[in-house]
C-alpha cells in the first residue's frame, strides 16, 4: 500500500510540475503559476484583444471599461479604468491573474491582496511580438496557433499595405495625433514604425520618445502634408494656435478616424494588420496620385 501511495505521490508531483509555469513580465518580475490561469482579468484593451485572438476569450472574467473587442467581451463585468480600476470588484471575481499595463497604479495594492499580476505594455513592433509570445506561454497556446500566427498576419499585412501605396503617397510627411495635448505618435512608437514601413516620413522623430506631448508650434514648423487623428474626441481638427497655416490643414488633408477605427489604429495588438490598411487608405486618399 505504501509503495502504491508513493507512486501516486510521484505521479502527482510530476504532473503538477509539468503544468507549473513561470513568466517574467515587463517589470522584470517573475510570476509563478501552478498551472495556466483559467480566470483572467484584463485591464488593457490590447491584452484583452490578444487573449481573444488566441481563442482564449472564455478565460476572461473581467475587463477594463475600454476593452470592447471582440464584441462578446462587452458582456464581461467592466471594472473601471486600466490605471485605477475597482479593487473590490477585482477581488470579488477571484482571478488567477490580472493582466495590466506597467503604468497601472494598482499593481502593488493587488499584489498585497494576494492577487497575481502580469504587467505587459507594448509600445513598439518588437514589444507587440514579445508580448504576444509571453501571452502564448501564459495561456499555453502553441506558437503556431497563437503568437507566431498572429505576428505573421500583422507582418505580412503591413507589408501588403505598403505595397498598395502609390509612389506619390510614399512621399508624404505625416503627423499622427493620438490624443489631445497634442500627444503624438513618434517614430519609435508602434504607430510610427507602421508609418515608416508604409514608406512615409513621420515628422515626430524617435528622439522625442514614443508618444510625446508636443508644443503645437512644433507641428506648425514641421508643416506635414497629411494629418491623422486617432483620438476618440471626434473633433475634425483641434483648434491649436497657428495650425491654420499648416499645409495639411490648409488643403484639408486630414484623416479623422471614427471611434471604432480609432480603437484599431491606437492599440498595439492583433488588429495592427487592419490598422496598417486604414492608414494606407488615408495616405492614398490624401497624398496619392488622386489627392487634391
Secondary structure per residue as TSV (DSSP state, phi and psi in degrees):
chain	resnum	aa	ss	phi	psi
A	1	X	-	360.0	-41.1
A	2	X	H	-64.1	-38.9
A	3	X	H	-66.0	-37.9
A	4	X	H	-65.2	-44.0
A	5	X	H	-61.4	-39.8
A	6	X	H	-64.7	-40.1
A	7	X	H	-62.5	-42.7
A	8	X	H	-65.3	-38.0
A	9	X	H	-63.3	-44.0
A	10	X	H	-62.9	-43.0
A	11	X	H	-60.7	-43.4
A	12	X	H	-63.4	-42.1
A	13	X	H	-65.0	-43.5
A	14	X	H	-63.6	-44.9
A	15	X	H	-63.0	-43.8
A	16	X	H	-62.8	-43.7
A	17	X	H	-66.9	-31.4
A	18	X	H	-65.3	-31.2
A	19	X	H	-94.8	-14.4
A	20	X	-	-68.2	148.4
A	21	X	E	-148.5	157.7
A	22	X	E	-122.2	145.8
A	23	X	E	-140.5	129.7
A	24	X	E	-99.3	120.5
A	25	X	-	-90.8	-169.7
A	26	X	T	-77.0	-1.8
A	27	X	T	-90.8	-2.0
A	28	X	S	67.2	30.1
A	29	X	-	-103.0	129.9
A	30	X	E	-91.0	125.7
A	31	X	E	-111.6	130.4
A	32	X	E	-102.5	138.9
A	33	X	E	-130.1	139.8
A	34	X	S	-73.3	-24.6
A	35	X	S	-159.1	170.0
A	36	X	-	-60.7	128.8
A	37	X	-	-60.9	137.7
A	38	X	S	-106.3	-21.7
A	39	X	S	-116.9	105.8
A	40	X	E	-119.0	134.8
A	41	X	E	-110.6	130.2
A	42	X	E	-115.2	126.0
A	43	X	-	-114.2	25.0
A	44	X	S	-143.9	120.4
A	45	X	H	-52.1	-41.5
A	46	X	H	-64.6	-33.6
A	47	X	H	-73.4	-38.3
A	48	X	H	-57.9	-48.5
A	49	X	H	-64.3	-36.0
A	50	X	H	-68.4	-41.9
A	51	X	H	-59.1	-45.4
A	52	X	H	-69.1	-35.5
A	53	X	H	-65.4	-20.5
A	54	X	T	-92.7	15.6
A	55	X	T	62.9	34.0
A	56	X	-	-120.0	23.1
A	57	X	G	-57.1	-30.9
A	58	X	G	-64.3	-15.6
A	59	X	G	-82.8	-16.4
A	60	X	E	-74.0	131.5
A	61	X	E	-118.7	-4.5
A	62	X	E	-167.8	162.2
A	63	X	E	-151.0	167.2
A	64	X	-	-83.0	167.4
A	65	X	T	-66.6	-19.2
A	66	X	T	-92.9	-12.1
A	67	X	-	-73.3	110.3
A	68	X	-	-135.2	8.8
A	69	X	-	-139.3	135.9
A	70	X	S	-69.3	170.7
A	71	X	G	-56.1	-32.6
A	72	X	G	-64.9	-21.3
A	73	X	G	-71.6	-16.5
A	74	X	G	-66.9	-15.4
A	75	X	G	-81.0	-13.2
A	76	X	S	-77.3	155.6
A	77	X	E	-59.2	130.5
A	78	X	E	-90.2	125.8
A	79	X	-	-109.9	25.1
A	80	X	B	94.2	-164.1
A	81	X	-	-77.3	160.1
A	82	X	S	-68.2	-31.0
A	83	X	S	-81.5	-33.2
A	84	X	S	-140.2	69.2
A	85	X	B	-76.2	175.8
A	86	X	-	-80.1	104.7
A	87	X	H	-62.2	-45.5
A	88	X	H	-60.3	-40.7
A	89	X	H	-66.9	-36.4
A	90	X	H	-64.5	-48.1
A	91	X	H	-59.4	-40.8
A	92	X	H	-63.0	-26.6
A	93	X	T	-82.4	-7.6
A	94	X	T	49.1	58.5
A	95	X	-	-74.1	152.1
A	96	X	S	-78.1	-27.3
A	97	X	E	-160.3	150.6
A	98	X	E	-115.6	124.3
A	99	X	E	-95.2	129.6
A	100	X	E	-156.0	176.5
A	101	X	-	-79.9	153.8
A	102	X	T	-64.1	-23.2
A	103	X	T	-83.7	-2.3
A	104	X	-	-62.5	140.7
A	105	X	T	-88.4	0.5
A	106	X	T	-107.9	5.5
A	107	X	H	-57.9	-52.4
A	108	X	H	-61.9	-40.7
A	109	X	H	-63.0	-45.0
A	110	X	H	-64.1	-43.2
A	111	X	H	-64.7	-34.5
A	112	X	H	-67.1	-21.3
A	113	X	T	-93.0	6.7
A	114	X	T	83.7	14.5
A	115	X	-	-96.1	129.5
A	116	X	-	-72.8	138.0
A	117	X	E	-127.4	135.0
A	118	X	E	-122.7	115.9
A	119	X	E	-101.2	118.5
A	120	X	-	-135.9	127.8
A	121	X	-	-141.1	89.6
A	122	X	-	-72.2	133.6
A	123	X	-	-125.8	-14.5
A	124	X	S	-132.4	171.9
A	125	X	H	-59.8	-42.9
A	126	X	H	-62.4	-38.3
A	127	X	H	-62.0	-44.0
A	128	X	H	-60.3	-46.6
A	129	X	H	-61.6	-43.3
A	130	X	H	-65.2	-43.8
A	131	X	H	-65.7	-40.1
A	132	X	H	-60.2	-42.1
A	133	X	H	-62.4	-44.9
A	134	X	H	-66.0	-39.5
A	135	X	H	-64.4	-38.3
A	136	X	H	-60.8	-40.7
A	137	X	H	-64.2	-44.6
A	138	X	H	-62.7	-41.0
A	139	X	H	-87.3	-5.3
A	140	X	T	55.9	46.2
A	141	X	-	-100.8	123.0
A	142	X	-	-54.2	144.2
A	143	X	G	-50.3	-47.2
A	144	X	G	-72.0	-13.3
A	145	X	G	-100.2	-14.8
A	146	X	T	-125.3	-101.1
A	147	X	H	-58.8	-49.2
A	148	X	H	-63.5	-41.4
A	149	X	H	-63.8	-47.1
A	150	X	H	-63.3	-43.4
A	151	X	H	-66.7	-36.4
A	152	X	H	-61.7	-41.0
A	153	X	H	-64.1	-45.3
A	154	X	H	-60.0	-50.9
A	155	X	H	-61.7	-48.0
A	156	X	H	-68.7	-32.7
A	157	X	H	-70.0	-39.0
A	158	X	H	-64.1	-42.0
A	159	X	H	-63.4	-42.1
A	160	X	H	-64.8	-39.5
A	161	X	H	-63.5	-39.7
A	162	X	H	-63.4	-42.5
A	163	X	H	-68.1	-21.7
A	164	X	H	-77.7	-15.1
A	165	X	S	-80.4	144.6
A	166	X	-	-76.5	157.4
A	167	X	T	-55.3	-34.6
A	168	X	T	-64.2	-43.3
A	169	X	G	-64.6	-32.8
A	170	X	G	-71.4	-10.5
A	171	X	G	-87.1	-5.1
A	172	X	-	-67.8	144.9
A	173	X	E	-104.1	122.0
A	174	X	E	-118.7	141.3
A	175	X	E	-118.4	126.0
A	176	X	E	-115.2	118.1
A	177	X	E	-100.4	123.1
A	178	X	E	-92.2	-24.9
A	179	X	E	-165.5	163.7
A	180	X	T	-59.5	147.7
A	181	X	T	164.3	-59.5
A	182	X	T	-85.8	140.9
A	183	X	E	-102.2	129.3
A	184	X	E	-113.3	161.5
A	185	X	-	-93.3	108.8
A	186	X	-	-79.3	173.5
A	187	X	T	-58.8	-31.0
A	188	X	T	-85.1	-5.5
A	189	X	S	-80.2	165.4
A	190	X	H	-63.1	-33.2
A	191	X	H	-68.4	-45.1
A	192	X	H	-61.6	-38.9
A	193	X	H	-66.2	-36.5
A	194	X	H	-65.0	-43.1
A	195	X	H	-60.4	-41.2
A	196	X	H	-62.3	-43.4
A	197	X	H	-67.0	-26.6
A	198	X	H	-74.3	-11.5
A	199	X	T	96.1	4.5
A	200	X	-	-97.6	170.2
A	201	X	E	-103.5	121.9
A	202	X	E	-84.4	125.6
A	203	X	S	-75.6	-7.7
A	204	X	S	-103.3	106.3
A	205	X	-	-69.8	157.8
A	206	X	G	-60.4	-27.2
A	207	X	G	-62.4	-19.5
A	208	X	G	-87.3	-4.7
A	209	X	-	98.3	171.3
A	210	X	T	-63.3	-47.2
A	211	X	T	-135.5	70.1
A	212	X	-	-76.7	150.5
A	213	X	B	-86.8	126.7
A	214	X	-	-107.4	154.4
A	215	X	-	-75.1	128.2
A	216	X	H	-50.9	-28.1
A	217	X	H	-63.5	-28.5
A	218	X	H	-58.8	-43.8
A	219	X	H	-69.8	-35.5
A	220	X	H	-60.7	-45.6
A	221	X	H	-67.5	-35.5
A	222	X	H	-69.4	-32.1
A	223	X	-	50.3	62.4
A	224	X	-	-67.0	155.9
A	225	X	S	-79.5	-32.5
A	226	X	E	-136.1	138.5
A	227	X	E	-115.4	132.9
A	228	X	E	-114.1	132.3
A	229	X	E	-115.9	112.0
A	230	X	-	-108.9	15.6
A	231	X	S	-88.4	171.5
A	232	X	S	-98.7	13.3
A	233	X	S	-75.0	-20.1
A	234	X	-	63.9	24.0
A	235	X	-	-86.9	129.8
A	236	X	S	-59.9	-36.5
A	237	X	S	-160.5	127.1
A	238	X	-	-66.1	141.8
A	239	X	-	-88.6	66.1
A	240	X	-	-85.1	146.0
A	241	X	T	-59.1	132.5
A	242	X	T	83.4	-3.4
A	243	X	G	-71.4	-14.5
A	244	X	G	-62.4	-21.5
A	245	X	G	-91.1	-5.1
A	246	X	S	-69.3	137.9
A	247	X	H	-54.6	-46.5
A	248	X	H	-63.0	-35.7
A	249	X	H	-74.5	-44.8
A	250	X	H	-60.1	-38.3
A	251	X	T	-100.0	8.9
A	252	X	T	54.8	43.8
A	253	X	-	-98.7	69.5
A	254	X	E	-128.7	124.9
A	255	X	E	-100.5	113.9
A	256	X	E	-105.5	106.7
A	257	X	-	-71.8	135.7
A	258	X	-	-65.1	176.7
A	259	X	H	-57.3	-50.3
A	260	X	H	-64.7	-43.5
A	261	X	H	-66.8	-36.5
A	262	X	H	-61.5	-41.0
A	263	X	H	-58.6	-36.2
A	264	X	H	-68.8	-49.4
A	265	X	H	-76.5	-20.7
A	266	X	T	-104.5	9.0
A	267	X	-	-111.3	122.8
A	268	X	-	-83.7	81.3
A	269	X	S	-157.3	-152.8
A	270	X	T	-57.7	-27.7
A	271	X	T	-87.5	13.5
A	272	X	H	-63.0	-24.6
A	273	X	H	-63.4	-46.3
A	274	X	H	-67.4	-37.0
A	275	X	H	-60.1	-41.7
A	276	X	H	-61.2	-39.8
A	277	X	H	-66.8	-40.3
A	278	X	H	-62.9	-44.2
A	279	X	H	-67.3	-38.3
A	280	X	H	-64.5	-40.5
A	281	X	H	-62.6	-40.4
A	282	X	H	-62.1	-46.8
A	283	X	H	-63.3	-41.9
A	284	X	H	-67.2	-35.7
A	285	X	H	-69.1	-42.8
A	286	X	H	-104.8	-11.4
A	287	X	H	-132.0	-3.7
A	288	X	S	-77.0	-174.1
A	289	X	T	-60.7	-25.5
A	290	X	T	-94.9	4.3
A	291	X	-	-68.3	154.1
A	292	X	-	-68.0	360.0
